[in-house]
Each structure stands twice: as structure tokens, then as C-alpha cells.
Amino acid sequence: MSDVRQIIGSIALGAWCFLIPSSSLAGDAFALSWTNNLLSISSPKLPGGKLDILYLEAFCHKGSTQRDWGKTVLRHKTVLVSNAPQHLGFRTQVVPDVEVLHEVRSSADEVDFQFTFNNRGTNAVDLEWFQPACIRVAEFTGRGQSNYISRSFIFTDRGLTTLDKTRRQTDGFYRGGQVYVPHGIDLADVNPRPLCLDQPVSGLIGCFSSDGKYLLATASNRTQELFEGVFVCLHSDPRVGGLAAGETKKIHAKLYLLDNNPDELLRRYRKDFLEN
């Protein structure tokens, strides 16, 4: 972890780092709503006024990289248990015996996700990783499936790197998309799509708005993979690492919606996930 801090602290951010103070996103908290597994984040300050997220998308077994997706995912059902404009509470049942209690809270420039996994059964559950949020970024970036990667980024050992500048591959169990796997994660246990040759040095994946004024990024405290999908979407998918009988695990994630200032994004990321 100290190596990660050192790399992030010395990153050269590149041409995308510019500030436009007159277009600040600071102000009232974003409004939240959820229906039919779609989480919407709304504000007149957001490009397009709203950001849609498929929430929750999938819970996954080990050995997922070279396997049919239908044999990887565990069945689940999510219900909304509390509903306020800036605070939503959920309960998700994951087959066979896992209960996930999760909360989503918004503030002026971020959305906070807290997950508590409980294995209520008497047997261990092979739940290696999960996809909480498929973030749909077409309206935010003003781009489509063929070109949104030029406005999307991760951090590599070269600094802030737009996805079109990474060492991409095209072969995978499924074609399309790209998977970015951090050091230490088993390459057999990620999304069954092409694996990028570049490794991310942080859990952040994000994109820039169509007008260049804002950035959106997401991360968690237990990164399994970063993923560029096939629906003009971005993912930061957390690792669960399996659940023993009776075991409880907690996972924390955030979505940042900031002025276009990668330095501030990295400062917030370090504070939220590396300094605690």
C-alpha cells in the first residue's frame, strides 16, 4: 500500500488538468432515487441533469474470466427499505444464504456507498467479487460506445491515462470492453472480457464531461477490477474474497462528481481509502 501511495503522490496528471472555478459543482446535495434496479442521481448542476446507474448489477463466483457469465453470477434480489432524497437504504438477498445491507448517501459533490455482507448460512459461499454500479456515462461524456474511452481514464504508472491510450487487447471469452486488473488480483477471477496489459495503480476509474468542466470517478476500498463496459459504462468492482459460514464483511465505495481537477480527485481518494 505504501508503494501505491508513493506512485499516486507523484503522478503527472497531463493535459486534462485544468480548473474552471466559475462552474463549481459545490452546493446542495444530489437527489437520489431508485426504481427497477436503476439508481438516479439528479441535480441541475450535472451535465444533462441526471446520472443513471444500474444498481446492483451482479455477484460473482471465482473462476469468472474464462466462463460463461450465466455460470458466474449468483441470483440476487434487491429491495428498497428506506427512502429519503439524500439517503437510500437497501436489502439484497444473494443465493444461497447471503444478505447484503447497503446504504447510499449523497452530498454536494459525492455519493457514498456502504455495504455489509452477512453469510447467514452454515456453509461457505463462493462470492469472490461483485458489480455494485454500472455507471452510464454517455450523456455525461457526450460520447457513444465507439469513442467514450477517449474521455475516460484510469491512473497507471504513466499518470492519468485515458483509456484509448492504454495497451488494449481484443481477445477474451467475450469481445468488447476492457478489464483493468490491479496488482495482486488473480487474473482468473475477473470479467470475461479482454484484459488490458496496463495495471491501474489506484482504484479510480473516471471520465470527463463533454464540455471539459467536470470529472466523474468511482473507487472502493477493495478493488477487484476496473472495467470499461459495452453500454457506455464504467465500473470499479470490489473484491469480497468469499464468505465463511457466519462471516460478515464491510465494503466502502464512493462516486465523485467534481470540477475538472485531478489533483483534488487524488487528494480525496487518498483521504477516503489510503489514509484510514
C-alpha positions, 0 to 999 in steps of 0.5 A: 500500500505504501508503494501505491501511495508513493506512485499516486503522490507523484503522478503527472496528471497531463493535459486534462488538468485544468480548473474552471472555478466559475462552474463549481459543482459545490452546493446542495446535495444530489437527489437520489432515487431508485426504481427497477434496479436503476439508481438516479442521481439528479441535480441541475448542476450535472451535465444533462441533469441526471446520472443513471446507474444500474444498481446492483448489477451482479455477484460473482463466483471465482473462476469468472474470466474464462466462463460463461457469465450465466455460470458466474453470477449468483441470483440476487434480489434487491429491495428498497427499505428506506427512502429519503432524497439524500439517503437510500437504504437497501436489502439484497438477498444473494443465493444461497444464504447471503444478505447484503445491507447497503446504504447510499448517501449523497452530498454536494459533490459525492455519493457514498456507498456502504455495504455489509455482507452477512453469510447467514448460512452454515456453509461457505459461499463462493462470492469472490467479487461483485458489480455494485454500479454500472455507471452510464456515462454517455450523456455525461461524456457526450460520447457513444460506445465507439469513442467514450474511452477517449474521455475516460481514464484510469491512473497507471504508472504513466499518470492519468491515462485515458483509456484509448491510450492504454495497451488494449487487447481484443481477445477474451471469452467475450469481445468488447470492453476492457478489464483493468486488473490491479496488482495482486488480483488473480487474473482468473477471477475477473470479467470475461472480457479482454484484459488490458496489459496496463495495471491501474495503480489506484482504484479510480476509474473516471471520465470527463464531461463533454464540455471539459468542466467536470470529472466523474470517478468511482473507487472502493476500498477493495478493488477487484477490477476496473472495467470499461463496459459495452453500454457506455459504462464504467465500473470499479468492482470490489473484491469480497474474497468469499464468505465463511459460514457466519462471516460478515464483511464491510465494503466502502465505495464512493462516486465523485462528481467534481470540477475538472481537477485531478489533483483534488480527485487524488487528494480525496481518494487518498483521504477516503481509502489510503489514509484510514 
